[in-house]
Amino acid sequence: MVVGDDTLLERDAFQVERCNWIPFATPPPTLEATVKIRYNHPGTAATVTPLPHGGAAVKLHEPQRAITPGQAAVFYQDDLVLGGGWITG
């Protein structure tokens, strides 16, 4: 039985919690970054918006497959790690 096709696993937005911001004491209001949503993920362009209480909203420029709560999301600009957090949904 097939309930739906693979495109139903794609999303273009999610939130993270418990963010660590590596080069910032306080992050800027928004960041353009490459986001990796799991260890072997190649990364994809996104806009990251830090939220109060240590979280962030992530808006991907292109939908990605299988964004999974509990996985780490890491934010990069070129080779610089900006920070990251844990995907909540």
ABEGO torsion letter per residue (X at the ends): XBABBAAAABBABBBBBGBBBAABABBBABBBBBBBABAABAEBBBBBBBBBGGBBBBBBABBBBGBBBGBBBBBBBEABBAEEBBBAX
